[in-house]
């Protein structure tokens, strides 16, 4: 299932407030325990990371900048 950053933000906000009920648009989910909510956050993070890997957004191409200087001419 594809997850969104907004879903992750809502889950993390609920955890920070100590709530177990999370609303995504028109759907509301109530988790039985805080541990269950934390497991949902891990699942969403894993899904977002997998999507980023599959689309080539992660890992990014390494970039290097090399600066060479010499004293004098």
N, CA, C and O atoms as a GROMACS GRO file, in nm:
protein
  292
    1UNK      N    1   0.084  -0.118   0.000
    1UNK     CA    2   0.000   0.000   0.000
    1UNK      C    3   0.088   0.124   0.000
    1UNK      O    4   0.190   0.128   0.068
    2UNK      N    5   0.049   0.222  -0.075
    2UNK     CA    6   0.125   0.347  -0.080
    2UNK      C    7   0.079   0.439   0.033
    2UNK      O    8  -0.040   0.462   0.053
    3UNK      N    9   0.176   0.490   0.104
    3UNK     CA   10   0.148   0.581   0.214
    3UNK      C   11   0.191   0.722   0.175
    3UNK      O   12   0.268   0.740   0.081
    4UNK      N   13   0.139   0.820   0.247
    4UNK     CA   14   0.176   0.958   0.219
    4UNK      C   15   0.244   1.019   0.341
    4UNK      O   16   0.231   0.970   0.453
    5UNK      N   17   0.315   1.126   0.317
    5UNK     CA   18   0.381   1.198   0.426
    5UNK      C   19   0.277   1.255   0.522
    5UNK      O   20   0.303   1.265   0.642
    6UNK      N   21   0.161   1.294   0.469
    6UNK     CA   22   0.054   1.348   0.554
    6UNK      C   23   0.005   1.243   0.653
    6UNK      O   24  -0.026   1.275   0.767
    7UNK      N   25  -0.002   1.117   0.610
    7UNK     CA   26  -0.043   1.010   0.700
    7UNK      C   27   0.060   0.991   0.811
    7UNK      O   28   0.024   0.974   0.928
    8UNK      N   29   0.187   0.994   0.774
    8UNK     CA   30   0.292   0.980   0.874
    8UNK      C   31   0.288   1.095   0.973
    8UNK      O   32   0.302   1.074   1.094
    9UNK      N   33   0.269   1.217   0.924
    9UNK     CA   34   0.261   1.334   1.011
    9UNK      C   35   0.145   1.322   1.109
    9UNK      O   36   0.159   1.356   1.227
   10UNK      N   37   0.029   1.274   1.061
   10UNK     CA   38  -0.088   1.258   1.148
   10UNK      C   39  -0.063   1.153   1.255
   10UNK      O   40  -0.102   1.172   1.371
   11UNK      N   41   0.001   1.043   1.218
   11UNK     CA   42   0.032   0.938   1.315
   11UNK      C   43   0.129   0.989   1.421
   11UNK      O   44   0.109   0.966   1.541
   12UNK      N   45   0.234   1.057   1.377
   12UNK     CA   46   0.332   1.108   1.473
   12UNK      C   47   0.273   1.216   1.563
   12UNK      O   48   0.308   1.224   1.681
   13UNK      N   49   0.184   1.299   1.510
   13UNK     CA   50   0.119   1.402   1.592
   13UNK      C   51   0.031   1.337   1.698
   13UNK      O   52   0.028   1.383   1.813
   14UNK      N   53  -0.041   1.233   1.662
   14UNK     CA   54  -0.126   1.163   1.758
   14UNK      C   55  -0.041   1.099   1.867
   14UNK      O   56  -0.077   1.104   1.985
   15UNK      N   57   0.071   1.040   1.829
   15UNK     CA   58   0.159   0.978   1.928
   15UNK      C   59   0.216   1.083   2.022
   15UNK      O   60   0.226   1.059   2.142
   16UNK      N   61   0.254   1.197   1.969
   16UNK     CA   62   0.310   1.304   2.051
   16UNK      C   63   0.208   1.357   2.152
   16UNK      O   64   0.244   1.396   2.262
   17UNK      N   65   0.080   1.358   2.113
   17UNK     CA   66  -0.025   1.406   2.202
   17UNK      C   67  -0.076   1.298   2.298
   17UNK      O   68  -0.151   1.328   2.390
   18UNK      N   69  -0.035   1.174   2.276
   18UNK     CA   70  -0.082   1.065   2.359
   18UNK      C   71  -0.218   1.013   2.318
   18UNK      O   72  -0.283   0.942   2.395
   19UNK      N   73  -0.263   1.047   2.198
   19UNK     CA   74  -0.391   1.002   2.148
   19UNK      C   75  -0.376   0.869   2.076
   19UNK      O   76  -0.268   0.834   2.029
   20UNK      N   77  -0.486   0.796   2.069
   20UNK     CA   78  -0.485   0.670   1.996
   20UNK      C   79  -0.577   0.675   1.874
   20UNK      O   80  -0.586   0.578   1.799
   21UNK      N   81  -0.645   0.786   1.855
   21UNK     CA   82  -0.735   0.802   1.741
   21UNK      C   83  -0.670   0.894   1.638
   21UNK      O   84  -0.626   1.004   1.671
   22UNK      N   85  -0.666   0.848   1.513
   22UNK     CA   86  -0.603   0.924   1.405
   22UNK      C   87  -0.703   0.936   1.291
   22UNK      O   88  -0.771   0.840   1.256
   23UNK      N   89  -0.711   1.055   1.233
   23UNK     CA   90  -0.802   1.080   1.121
   23UNK      C   91  -0.721   1.114   0.997
   23UNK      O   92  -0.636   1.204   0.999
   24UNK      N   93  -0.748   1.041   0.888
   24UNK     CA   94  -0.688   1.068   0.756
   24UNK      C   95  -0.802   1.104   0.664
   24UNK      O   96  -0.875   1.016   0.618
   25UNK      N   97  -0.817   1.231   0.635
   25UNK     CA   98  -0.925   1.273   0.546
   25UNK      C   99  -1.060   1.240   0.605
   25UNK      O  100  -1.100   1.298   0.706
   26UNK      N  101  -1.133   1.145   0.543
   26UNK     CA  102  -1.265   1.108   0.591
   26UNK      C  103  -1.265   0.978   0.672
   26UNK      O  104  -1.371   0.931   0.713
   27UNK      N  105  -1.148   0.920   0.697
   27UNK     CA  106  -1.138   0.794   0.771
   27UNK      C  107  -1.075   0.818   0.908
   27UNK      O  108  -0.981   0.896   0.921
   28UNK      N  109  -1.127   0.748   1.008
   28UNK     CA  110  -1.073   0.757   1.143
   28UNK      C  111  -1.036   0.617   1.190
   28UNK      O  112  -1.113   0.523   1.174
   29UNK      N  113  -0.917   0.604   1.247
   29UNK     CA  114  -0.870   0.478   1.300
   29UNK      C  115  -0.837   0.497   1.447
   29UNK      O  116  -0.771   0.594   1.484
   30UNK      N  117  -0.884   0.405   1.529
   30UNK     CA  118  -0.850   0.409   1.671
   30UNK      C  119  -0.767   0.286   1.704
   30UNK      O  120  -0.812   0.173   1.686
   31UNK      N  121  -0.647   0.309   1.753
   31UNK     CA  122  -0.556   0.201   1.789
   31UNK      C  123  -0.581   0.160   1.934
   31UNK      O  124  -0.616   0.243   2.017
   32UNK      N  125  -0.563   0.032   1.962
   32UNK     CA  126  -0.590  -0.018   2.096
   32UNK      C  127  -0.486   0.026   2.197
   32UNK      O  128  -0.518   0.055   2.312
   33UNK      N  129  -0.359   0.032   2.153
   33UNK     CA  130  -0.251   0.069   2.243
   33UNK      C  131  -0.157   0.166   2.174
   33UNK      O  132  -0.161   0.183   2.052
   34UNK      N  133  -0.074   0.230   2.254
   34UNK     CA  134   0.027   0.320   2.199
   34UNK      C  135   0.130   0.239   2.120
   34UNK      O  136   0.184   0.288   2.021
   35UNK      N  137   0.158   0.118   2.164
   35UNK     CA  138   0.253   0.032   2.092
   35UNK      C  139   0.202  -0.002   1.953
   35UNK      O  140   0.280  -0.010   1.858
   36UNK      N  141   0.071  -0.022   1.941
   36UNK     CA  142   0.013  -0.048   1.811
   36UNK      C  143   0.026   0.074   1.720
   36UNK      O  144   0.051   0.060   1.600
   37UNK      N  145   0.009   0.192   1.776
   37UNK     CA  146   0.027   0.316   1.701
   37UNK      C  147   0.173   0.331   1.657
   37UNK      O  148   0.200   0.371   1.544
   38UNK      N  149   0.267   0.299   1.746
   38UNK     CA  150   0.409   0.307   1.711
   38UNK      C  151   0.443   0.207   1.600
   38UNK      O  152   0.525   0.237   1.513
   39UNK      N  153   0.382   0.089   1.603
   39UNK     CA  154   0.404  -0.009   1.497
   39UNK      C  155   0.350   0.042   1.364
   39UNK      O  156   0.410   0.017   1.259
   40UNK      N  157   0.238   0.112   1.367
   40UNK     CA  158   0.182   0.170   1.244
   40UNK      C  159   0.276   0.276   1.188
   40UNK      O  160   0.293   0.285   1.067
   41UNK      N  161   0.336   0.355   1.275
   41UNK     CA  162   0.433   0.457   1.231
   41UNK      C  163   0.552   0.391   1.163
   41UNK      O  164   0.597   0.436   1.058
   42UNK      N  165   0.602   0.283   1.222
   42UNK     CA  166   0.715   0.211   1.161
   42UNK      C  167   0.677   0.156   1.024
   42UNK      O  168   0.757   0.162   0.931
   43UNK      N  169   0.556   0.103   1.012
   43UNK     CA  170   0.510   0.049   0.884
   43UNK      C  171   0.500   0.157   0.777
   43UNK      O  172   0.540   0.136   0.662
   44UNK      N  173   0.447   0.272   0.813
   44UNK     CA  174   0.435   0.382   0.718
   44UNK      C  175   0.574   0.432   0.677
   44UNK      O  176   0.597   0.458   0.559
   45UNK      N  177   0.665   0.446   0.773
   45UNK     CA  178   0.802   0.488   0.739
   45UNK      C  179   0.868   0.388   0.646
   45UNK      O  180   0.935   0.428   0.550
   46UNK      N  181   0.848   0.259   0.672
   46UNK     CA  182   0.906   0.156   0.586
   46UNK      C  183   0.848   0.166   0.445
   46UNK      O  184   0.921   0.155   0.347
   47UNK      N  185   0.718   0.188   0.435
   47UNK     CA  186   0.653   0.201   0.304
   47UNK      C  187   0.702   0.322   0.228
   47UNK      O  188   0.726   0.314   0.107
   48UNK      N  189   0.717   0.435   0.297
   48UNK     CA  190   0.768   0.556   0.231
   48UNK      C  191   0.912   0.536   0.184
   48UNK      O  192   0.948   0.581   0.076
   49UNK      N  193   0.993   0.469   0.264
   49UNK     CA  194   1.132   0.444   0.225
   49UNK      C  195   1.136   0.351   0.104
   49UNK      O  196   1.212   0.374   0.010
   50UNK      N  197   1.055   0.245   0.106
   50UNK     CA  198   1.052   0.152  -0.007
   50UNK      C  199   1.008   0.223  -0.136
   50UNK      O  200   1.064   0.198  -0.242
   51UNK      N  201   0.909   0.309  -0.125
   51UNK     CA  202   0.865   0.386  -0.242
   51UNK      C  203   0.977   0.475  -0.295
   51UNK      O  204   0.996   0.486  -0.416
   52UNK      N  205   1.052   0.538  -0.203
   52UNK     CA  206   1.162   0.625  -0.244
   52UNK      C  207   1.272   0.545  -0.313
   52UNK      O  208   1.330   0.591  -0.411
   53UNK      N  209   1.301   0.426  -0.263
   53UNK     CA  210   1.403   0.342  -0.324
   53UNK      C  211   1.358   0.296  -0.463
   53UNK      O  212   1.436   0.298  -0.558
   54UNK      N  213   1.232   0.254  -0.473
   54UNK     CA  214   1.180   0.204  -0.600
   54UNK      C  215   1.171   0.311  -0.708
   54UNK      O  216   1.182   0.280  -0.827
   55UNK      N  217   1.150   0.435  -0.669
   55UNK     CA  218   1.141   0.543  -0.768
   55UNK      C  219   1.276   0.610  -0.795
   55UNK      O  220   1.284   0.700  -0.879
   56UNK      N  221   1.380   0.566  -0.725
   56UNK     CA  222   1.512   0.621  -0.749
   56UNK      C  223   1.543   0.748  -0.671
   56UNK      O  224   1.646   0.810  -0.694
   57UNK      N  225   1.456   0.786  -0.580
   57UNK     CA  226   1.482   0.906  -0.500
   57UNK      C  227   1.581   0.880  -0.388
   57UNK      O  228   1.641   0.974  -0.335
   58UNK      N  229   1.599   0.755  -0.352
   58UNK     CA  230   1.691   0.721  -0.244
   58UNK      C  231   1.767   0.600  -0.284
   58UNK      O  232   1.700   0.511  -0.338
   59UNK      N  233   1.890   0.579  -0.269
   59UNK     CA  234   1.984   0.682  -0.227
   59UNK      C  235   2.014   0.776  -0.341
   59UNK      O  236   2.011   0.738  -0.458
   60UNK      N  237   2.042   0.896  -0.306
   60UNK     CA  238   2.073   0.997  -0.407
   60UNK      C  239   2.212   0.972  -0.464
   60UNK      O  240   2.297   0.908  -0.401
   61UNK      N  241   2.232   1.023  -0.581
   61UNK     CA  242   2.364   1.012  -0.642
   61UNK      C  243   2.462   1.096  -0.560
   61UNK      O  244   2.433   1.210  -0.526
   62UNK      N  245   2.577   1.039  -0.530
   62UNK     CA  246   2.674   1.115  -0.451
   62UNK      C  247   2.729   1.233  -0.530
   62UNK      O  248   2.751   1.224  -0.651
   63UNK      N  249   2.750   1.342  -0.462
   63UNK     CA  250   2.806   1.461  -0.526
   63UNK      C  251   2.935   1.496  -0.456
   63UNK      O  252   2.947   1.487  -0.334
   64UNK      N  253   3.030   1.537  -0.535
   64UNK     CA  254   3.158   1.578  -0.481
   64UNK      C  255   3.197   1.712  -0.541
   64UNK      O  256   3.175   1.738  -0.660
   65UNK      N  257   3.254   1.793  -0.459
   65UNK     CA  258   3.311   1.919  -0.505
   65UNK      C  259   3.457   1.918  -0.460
   65UNK      O  260   3.486   1.909  -0.341
   66UNK      N  261   3.545   1.928  -0.556
   66UNK     CA  262   3.687   1.929  -0.521
   66UNK      C  263   3.744   2.066  -0.553
   66UNK      O  264   3.726   2.119  -0.662
   67UNK      N  265   3.813   2.120  -0.458
   67UNK     CA  266   3.875   2.250  -0.474
   67UNK      C  267   4.025   2.231  -0.461
   67UNK      O  268   4.074   2.175  -0.362
   68UNK      N  269   4.097   2.277  -0.561
   68UNK     CA  270   4.241   2.266  -0.559
   68UNK      C  271   4.300   2.407  -0.558
   68UNK      O  272   4.262   2.492  -0.639
   69UNK      N  273   4.393   2.430  -0.468
   69UNK     CA  274   4.460   2.561  -0.461
   69UNK      C  275   4.610   2.541  -0.461
   69UNK      O  276   4.661   2.436  -0.420
   70UNK      N  277   4.679   2.644  -0.507
   70UNK     CA  278   4.825   2.643  -0.503
   70UNK      C  279   4.871   2.777  -0.454
   70UNK      O  280   4.812   2.880  -0.485
   71UNK      N  281   4.976   2.775  -0.379
   71UNK     CA  282   5.032   2.898  -0.329
   71UNK      C  283   5.129   2.952  -0.435
   71UNK      O  284   5.219   2.882  -0.480
   72UNK      N  285   5.108   3.078  -0.472
   72UNK     CA  286   5.196   3.139  -0.574
   72UNK      C  287   5.147   3.111  -0.714
   72UNK      O  288   5.034   3.068  -0.734
   73UNK      N  289   5.236   3.137  -0.813
   73UNK     CA  290   5.199   3.116  -0.953
   73UNK      C  291   5.276   3.011  -1.019
   73UNK      O  292   5.254   2.983  -1.137
   0.00000   0.00000   0.00000
